[in-house]
């Protein structure tokens, strides 16, 4: 699992994804916090892990 943070101080998790699970139908997913248009960057980042 990889977490990304928006700031160096307090770390709010924006998205979660398992690494290397694209071929596993039960684990190929990610969870993204909808925080407006900037969520698009988080989606692209997390899908890169899957």
Secondary structure, DSSP 8 states (H G I E B T S, - for coil): -EEEESSSSS--EEEEE-TT-TT-TTT--EEE---STTHHHHHHHHHHH-
